[in-house]
Amino acid sequence: EPDLAVVAETGDGREALEIYREKKPDVVLMDLRLPGIGGAEATLTICKEFPDARIIILTTFDTDEDIYRAIQSGAKSYLLKDTPNTELANTIRSVHVGEQILPPKIANRLAIRQKRAELSEREMEVLQLLIKGRSNKEIGLSLFISEDTVKVHLKNLFSKLKVHDRTEAAISAIRHGIVHLE
């Protein structure tokens, strides 16, 4: 595209921050999964430091939680890597002039996610250990809380995720991108 130019690129989240501070590009294409710090965290940091930053998430991850985190972090658009080049170029141009662009499928996923209750930091910690197959006792020991407190957190998790047991919670959390298997 004659009106678009790449001014820098990196595959590392921390380096993306440094490059942004140095180059201050008009628009950033940011992946979510980056070594160092992830794309959502890098986006949040850039947007806090530079409120007028225009960032487009360009990724292969399309779970509703990934979309939600990216938009909450300040991204102006969220595109999948299989987006046709013409649509990508048009989105870059639109975001450059201040528009927020979400393809219908992405907007729908975001709307679904916004209806789900937020998990607390402690509930996220419990969930991370749950998907690793840890028992209530092991979760309690890891987090320095009682087994009864773990059960309370699990009850709240089940309610918020609209599931009935640990297995459903793990499947739902992975399917929606709330947690990722490493």
C-alpha positions as CSV (number, residue, x, y, z in Angstrom):
1,E,0.0,0.0,0.0
2,P,1.7,3.2,-1.1
3,D,0.3,5.3,1.8
4,L,1.4,2.8,4.5
5,A,5.0,2.2,5.7
6,V,6.5,-0.1,8.3
7,V,8.7,1.9,10.6
8,A,9.8,-0.9,13.0
9,E,9.0,-4.4,14.0
10,T,9.7,-6.8,16.8
11,G,8.5,-10.1,18.2
12,D,9.0,-9.2,21.9
13,G,6.6,-7.3,24.2
14,R,9.2,-5.3,26.1
15,E,11.0,-4.3,22.9
16,A,7.6,-3.2,21.5
17,L,7.4,-0.7,24.4
18,E,10.9,0.6,23.7
19,I,10.2,0.9,20.0
20,Y,7.0,2.8,20.6
21,R,8.6,5.3,22.9
22,E,11.4,5.9,20.3
23,K,9.4,5.9,17.0
24,K,5.9,6.9,18.2
25,P,4.2,5.2,15.2
26,D,0.8,6.4,13.9
27,V,-0.6,2.8,14.3
28,V,0.7,-0.3,15.9
29,L,-0.1,-3.9,14.9
30,M,0.3,-5.9,18.1
31,D,0.1,-9.7,18.6
32,L,-1.3,-11.0,21.8
33,R,1.3,-13.8,22.5
34,L,4.7,-12.2,22.8
35,P,7.7,-13.2,24.9
36,G,8.6,-10.7,27.6
37,I,5.2,-9.2,28.2
38,G,2.1,-10.1,26.3
39,G,0.4,-7.9,23.7
40,A,-2.5,-6.9,26.0
41,E,-0.1,-5.8,28.7
42,A,2.1,-4.0,26.2
43,T,-1.0,-2.3,24.8
44,L,-2.1,-1.2,28.3
45,T,1.3,0.2,29.1
46,I,1.5,2.1,25.8
47,C,-2.0,3.5,26.2
48,K,-1.4,4.7,29.7
49,E,1.8,6.4,28.7
50,F,0.5,7.7,25.4
51,P,-3.3,8.1,25.6
52,D,-3.6,8.9,21.9
53,A,-1.9,5.6,20.8
54,R,-3.7,3.7,18.1
55,I,-3.2,0.0,18.5
56,I,-4.7,-2.8,16.4
57,I,-4.5,-6.4,17.8
58,L,-3.6,-8.7,15.0
59,T,-3.6,-12.3,16.2
60,T,-4.7,-15.9,15.8
61,F,-6.5,-16.0,19.1
62,D,-10.2,-15.3,18.9
63,T,-11.6,-16.2,22.3
64,D,-14.0,-13.8,23.9
65,E,-11.7,-13.2,26.9
66,D,-8.7,-12.4,24.6
67,I,-10.8,-9.9,22.7
68,Y,-12.2,-8.4,25.9
69,R,-8.7,-8.0,27.5
70,A,-7.3,-6.4,24.3
71,I,-10.1,-3.8,24.1
72,Q,-10.0,-3.1,27.8
73,S,-6.2,-2.5,27.4
74,G,-6.9,0.2,24.9
75,A,-6.8,-1.5,21.5
76,K,-8.8,0.3,18.8
77,S,-9.4,-2.8,16.7
78,Y,-9.0,-6.6,16.9
79,L,-8.3,-8.6,13.8
80,L,-7.4,-12.1,13.1
81,K,-4.3,-12.9,11.1
82,D,-6.4,-14.4,8.3
83,T,-8.0,-11.0,7.7
84,P,-7.7,-10.1,4.0
85,N,-5.0,-7.6,3.2
86,T,-7.4,-5.0,1.9
87,E,-9.5,-5.2,5.1
88,L,-6.3,-4.9,7.2
89,A,-5.2,-1.8,5.2
90,N,-8.6,-0.2,5.5
91,T,-8.7,-0.9,9.3
92,I,-5.2,0.7,9.7
93,R,-6.5,3.8,7.8
94,S,-9.7,4.0,9.9
95,V,-7.9,3.5,13.2
96,H,-5.3,6.1,12.1
97,V,-8.1,8.7,11.9
98,G,-9.5,7.8,15.3
99,E,-12.1,5.2,14.6
100,Q,-12.6,2.0,16.6
101,I,-13.2,-0.9,14.2
102,L,-14.5,-4.3,15.3
103,P,-15.5,-6.8,12.6
104,P,-19.1,-8.2,13.3
105,K,-17.9,-11.6,14.5
106,I,-15.4,-10.0,17.0
107,A,-18.0,-7.4,18.2
108,N,-20.4,-10.3,18.9
109,R,-17.8,-12.2,20.9
110,L,-17.0,-9.0,22.8
111,A,-20.7,-8.5,23.6
112,I,-21.0,-12.1,24.9
113,R,-17.9,-11.6,27.1
114,Q,-19.2,-8.3,28.6
115,K,-22.2,-10.2,29.9
116,R,-20.0,-12.5,32.0
117,A,-19.1,-11.5,35.6
118,E,-15.5,-10.5,36.3
119,L,-13.3,-12.9,38.2
120,S,-11.4,-11.6,41.1
121,E,-7.6,-11.9,41.2
122,R,-7.9,-14.7,43.8
123,E,-10.5,-16.5,41.7
124,M,-8.1,-16.3,38.8
125,E,-5.3,-17.8,40.9
126,V,-7.6,-20.7,42.0
127,L,-8.7,-21.2,38.4
128,Q,-5.0,-21.4,37.2
129,L,-4.3,-24.1,39.7
130,L,-7.5,-25.9,39.0
131,I,-6.7,-26.3,35.3
132,K,-3.3,-27.8,36.4
133,G,-5.3,-30.5,38.2
134,R,-4.5,-29.4,41.7
135,S,-6.8,-30.6,44.5
136,N,-8.5,-28.2,46.9
137,K,-5.8,-29.0,49.5
138,E,-3.0,-28.3,47.1
139,I,-4.6,-25.1,45.9
140,G,-4.9,-23.9,49.5
141,L,-1.3,-24.8,50.3
142,S,-0.1,-22.9,47.2
143,L,-2.1,-19.8,48.0
144,F,-1.7,-19.9,51.8
145,I,-5.5,-20.2,52.3
146,S,-7.6,-22.8,54.0
147,E,-9.3,-25.6,52.1
148,D,-12.7,-24.1,53.1
149,T,-11.7,-20.8,51.5
150,V,-10.7,-22.6,48.3
151,K,-14.2,-24.1,48.3
152,V,-15.8,-20.7,48.6
153,H,-13.7,-19.4,45.7
154,L,-14.6,-22.4,43.6
155,K,-18.3,-21.9,44.4
156,N,-18.0,-18.3,43.3
157,L,-16.1,-19.4,40.1
158,F,-18.8,-21.9,39.2
159,S,-21.5,-19.3,39.6
160,K,-19.7,-16.7,37.5
161,L,-18.8,-19.2,34.8
162,K,-22.3,-20.8,35.0
163,V,-20.9,-24.3,35.4
164,H,-21.5,-27.1,37.9
165,D,-18.1,-28.7,38.7
166,R,-14.4,-28.4,38.4
167,T,-14.2,-30.1,35.0
168,E,-16.8,-27.8,33.4
169,A,-15.0,-24.8,35.0
170,A,-11.7,-25.9,33.4
171,I,-13.2,-26.5,30.0
172,S,-15.1,-23.2,30.0
173,A,-12.1,-21.2,31.2
174,I,-9.9,-22.7,28.4
175,R,-12.6,-22.4,25.7
176,H,-13.3,-18.8,26.5
177,G,-9.6,-17.9,26.8
178,I,-9.8,-16.9,30.5
179,V,-6.8,-19.1,31.0
180,H,-4.4,-20.7,28.6
181,L,-2.6,-24.0,28.7
182,E,1.1,-23.4,28.8
